[in-house]
Every structure is written in C-alpha cells, then in structure tokens.
C-alpha cells in the first residue's frame, strides 16, 4: 500500500513540476525552411504518365484516398524516378490568372498542420538520414515544451511563395492565414500569452511577411518574439546556380540537370534570387559574354533559357524583396558563419549546362553573409525595431538545427525570452 502511495505522490509531483514549467513558457511555433517538411500528393483523372516509371502504380504503396509521400522519398535518387519526381513537383505559372499551380493531374497537400510531426523527419522510415527538426524539438522538450500544448508546427507547401501587393498568391496566402489562426489558437490555449515564432531559412521570409501583413495591435497582442535561424533575407548566389545549372543539393546520385526545370518552376526559388537592395551591383555570375549582378536577374533568366520567369520575377517577386519593412517586433537572427559560400559563379564556353567554377566567400554554406545580415543593414537606426544578431562560427545552414553549439545557443535565447527579464535582455 505504501509503495502505491509513494508512486502516486511521485506522479503528482512530476505532473505539477511539468505543469509549472509549461505555465512559465510562451507557446512556440516552428516554421520550417524550403524542403523542411513532408509533402503528399495523389493523382487526379487528368494525370498522364510520361514514362513506364511514372505510372499511377508508382509508388506502389499509398495511403487511404490514394495519397503518397511526394517529399521526401528515397527513390528520387534513381534517375528514372528522379524524372517522375521532378514532373510531379513542377509548378506552372499562368500569366492570365497571374498565379502558380500544380502540374496537371497532381493534387498536393501538407500533412499535420499545427503538429511538429512532419518537421521531425522528411522520411519517417529513414530517420537516421532524413532528420530535420528532431534535434531542435528534443532540445525544446528539455525546456518543458510539449507538442499540442506549448509546441506547434507550421508546415507548408514550400514550392509556393508569396507575391507583392496586388497580385494573387492563393497557396502562399492561405498558409499565412492558417499560420495566423494557429498563432491565435496557441495564445488562447495558453492563457493569452503571446507566441514565440522560430523559423528556419525560407520560413523566416514567410514570417516577416505575416508580421507586416497584420496590424501593429495584432502583433503586440500575439507575438512575443521572432527567432530567425539562417534566414536568407536578401536571397542567395547559390540560387542563381540552381536556376542556371540545377542543384543536386549535395546528393551524389542526382544529376542536377534532371531537376533543373522543376527547380526553376518553384515560386519560392524565384523569391530567393539575390536582392538588388542587398547585393547592389556586385558581379555574381560571369560568363565569356556577360556579367550579371542582382540588378540583371531578368536578363539572366532570359540568357539561361528561362524567359517565362521574367514576368513573375519583375511583377510579383522584385517589389517584394525590395521592401523589407520593419515589423516592430523583437527579432533575434541566429546563423552560422565562416563556412565557404558561393559568392561568384564563373561559366565557360560550355554554357550553363556545366557546373561553374565558384569563388567562395563568408556565409553558412548556403546563404551569403551579406544576406544573413540584411535586416541589421536595412533597419540600422530604426528606433522601434530591435534586431539582435548571433553568429555561430563553423555552423552550416542545415547543421544549425542539429549541432550542439547551435542548439545550446538557441535554447539559451528561448530561455531568455521566457524569463521575467526578457523585456530588458531584448530591449
């Protein structure tokens, strides 16, 4: 009997302790980067296979309703299936409607919005090689965060982006609406406490747009702090390589030319082109016949054979990237430094079908330092905008989510935000 009583007392103490920890923390929402959550698809009656490898029977295993995981699947590494994957991931811009759409016959969805599940591993069957936010989530759980109570996830269809005012962006705008609702619900279920937003990479651009597309009174009520991990505020030079020659993203068996057309079709990739306000007139791509700076992106798109990208870039993207508005919300930017990052691309007589020679500079291996620092440069001297910058040496764009030194720093920042003196620490 005494053993039962002791066990019950210990359970009550543990519950009380956990409840106490949870009561002292602000709800937190994770917003992933490009490719940072699972994406599912299914075929409609319009689907027409372009090869024997791309039939309706591939993949063989599907969920109820015909849904299958489009991103990430291991068979993308095999050339015939790489082509199928690329076709199914490709977006199409309709100039008459002025918006982006899936390939004909492909319907997509983002699983588990509001949950962190699709952010942990890109392939739950291959956790050891597809881990994404799992290490970060584990660190947050050690602080007392609990999924569904104080910890939430905001996965999205990362192929789509946003557009400047006056242009439709159905998928991206719906994500912002869903994220806004999630923020309000997370705050409401936590006693009205404002929310901490933690983004990675592209997710930071979405969060900044969310903040600036809502009123100051809304931001003051619902947002405690915005922590941006490795955010490409001014785009990246690497994106020009992706558009010109394709990017295997370091996967050894993937031919970058097989995925180039799909990568060019991505609205969010166009959003990540180097911003003129950030890079100015610095030469970014040099060929035997031309030199391109961030001011020459439209001509660059024509010269690489992607002229269909010029109109959406000029009308939808350029006004967006040239206007980084300060949201008057406390922001902490955490990113790696000292990792060689593509700074200038040199193409020879063989053209853009060959990978370029690369001159490297400072950054996190993906995003250039000038882009990682863009907010502080853009908003220098603004009295109502606090931006704190934390550089972590020798941490890359992806390892910021798993390296111990990075996780320790992120946890320290989250602790500080949750502390009683957080308003002083981040004033």
C-alpha positions, -999 to +999 in steps of 0.1 A: +000+000+000+028+024+010+045+017-024+014+027-043+010+059-023+047+068-029+042+061-066+011+083-068+029+111-049+058+110-073+034+111-103+016+141-088+050+158-082+061+152-118+028+164-132+030+195-110+066+202-120+058+198-157+027+220-154+048+246-136+074+246-164+047+248-190+030+277-172+062+297-173+069+295-210+053+312-240+038+289-267+062+283-296+056+277-333+082+262-356+082+273-392+104+252-415+125+261-444+125+251-481+120+213-482+117+212-444+085+193-441+068+163-458+046+169-488+020+145-501+004+140-535-022+120-553-033+116-590-064+130-604-082+119-636-060+143-656-028+126-648-009+112-678+023+093-672+052+103-694+071+070-690+067+035-677+084+045-645+058+073-639+026+053-640-002+055-614+013+024-598+044+043-588+046+045-559+030+011-551+022+019-515-003+046-510-024+059-481-062+060-479-076+081-507-045+075-529-022+099-511+016+092-512+046+110-499+060+132-527+087+147-505+108+131-494+111+096-510+144+077-513+136+066-549+142+101-561+179+092-561+174+068-590+175+086-624+142+072-639+123+081-607+141+114-604+123+124-636+090+113-622+096+132-590+106+163-610+074+162-631+052+158-601+069+186-582+069+211-611+047+242-608+032+262-637+028+300-638-004+310-656+001+346-669-036+351-674-045+342-638-012+356-625-006+327-601+011+294-598-005+259-600+004+222-597+012+201-627-020+188-644-032+156-627-013+163-595-031+172-562-009+180-532-014+185-495+007+193-464+001+167-437-003+175-400-006+213-400-003+226-364+018+195-354+055+191-354+053+155-368+061+163-405+090+186-394+109+160-374+119+136-403+114+141-440+110+103-443+098+087-411+111+053-423+146+066-427+150+087-395+188+083-394+193+101-428+162+124-430+162+141-396+153+178-399+139+195-368+140+164-345+172+176-326+158+211-321+125+197-309+142+174-284+161+204-270+129+224-267+112+195-249+140+196-223+129+232-216+094+219-209+078+224-243+051+198-251+036+192-285+000+202-289+002+223-256+030+247-259+048+235-291+034+236-326+045+233-362+035+252-393+045+230-423+036+244-458+040+237-495+074+252-498+073+253-536+049+282-535+059+317-524+042+350-519+036+379-543+038+416-540+006+436-532-020+435-559-010+400-572-028+368-562-009+341-544-036+316-534-014+289-518+010+312-500-017+335-488-037+306-474-006+295-455-003+329-439-040+328-429-035+293-414-004+304-395-022+335-382-050+313-369-025+289-353-008+317-335-041+330-321-052+295-310-018+288-294-020+320-275-057+314-265-050+279-251-020+293-231-038+319-212-034+347-238+004+346-237+020+359-269+038+334-291+074+328-299+080+322-337+111+302-346+118+298-383+144+282-404+157+296-437+128+304-461+104+302-432+118+335-420+107+353-451+071+340-447+071+350-410+083+385-418+055+388-444+030+376-419+040+402-394+039+430-419+005+420-433-012+423-400-018+453-378+006+465-351-020+460-325-023+423-336+015+419-334+017+434-300-010+411-287+001+378-302+038+379-309+063+377-281+095+373-302+106+362-336+137+340-337+150+335-373+175+308-380+197+311-411+172+334-428+181+344-464+167+379-461+184+391-493+184+358-513+215+338-522+240+335-550+235+297-548+200+303-562+215+316-594+235+284-597+202+264-592+185+283-620+214+282-644+226+246-639+204+228-615+214+219-579+217+183-566+218+198-531+248+176-523+230+143-531+257+123-551+235+102-573+212+130-586+220+147-619+213+184-614+201+188-650+173+163-643+158+185-616+167+219-631+134+225-648+115+216-617+137+239-595+132+268-620+094+263-617+094+268-580+079+302-570+098+302-537+131+296-555+125+327-576+118+346-543+153+335-532+172+352-560+197+378-548+180+411-540+194+442-556+189+461-523+212+436-506+239+428-533+238+461-552+259+459-584+284+433-572+292+408-601+275+375-592+277+355-624+304+359-650+304+343-685+326+349-715+300+372-730+282+388-700+284+397-663+253+396-641+246+414-608+214+414-588+201+442-610+204+419-640+183+389-628+156+394-655+183+393-683+200+364-666+167+344-667+164+350-704+200+341-711+198+307-692+167+298-713+140+306-687+124+337-702+090+325-688+103+335-653+108+372-662+073+384-659+066+368-624+100+379-612+096+416-623+059+419-612+055+396-583+089+390-567+110+421-572+087+445-554+085+420-525+123+417-520+129+454-524+107+462-494+119+447-462+096+465-438+104+466-401+075+449-382+083+465-348+086+430-332+117+419-313+138+398-337+168+376-330+188+363-360+209+333-354+231+319-382+264+302-389+295+319-403+329+310-416+316+283-439+326+288-476+296+300-495+292+306-533+299+343-539+307+345-577+300+319-604+322+316-635+308+299-666+330+289-695+324+284-732+303+252-725+275+273-711+251+268-683+247+230-687+280+226-670+286+233-633+306+266-629+338+274-612+330+290-579+346+318-559+337+314-523+331+339-495+317+341-460+283+327-450+267+295-438+274+274-469+241+283-485+233+319-476+259+347-481+268+367-450+255+400-466+221+383-469+221+369-434+230+404-421+205+422-444+180+432-417+205+450-395+219+468-425+184+477-438+170+488-405+200+504-389+189+533-367+152+524-366+141+533-330+111+510-329+128+479-343+151+456-322+173+432-341+198+410-322+224+391-343+241+359-331+268+344-353+279+308-346+313+300-362+317+269-384+280+261-384+263+255-417+228+263-430+215+229-421+237+219-391+222+249-372+193+226-364+215+198-350+250+210-340+253+210-302+268+245-301+239+259-322+212+241-302+228+254-270+226+290-283+190+286-295+180+272-261+197+300-243+178+326-264+145+308-258+151+307-221+159+344-221+128+353-240+107+332-215+125+347-184+110+375-164+137+399-175+134+391-212+120+425-220+152+440-206+175+415-223+160+422-257+152+459-254 
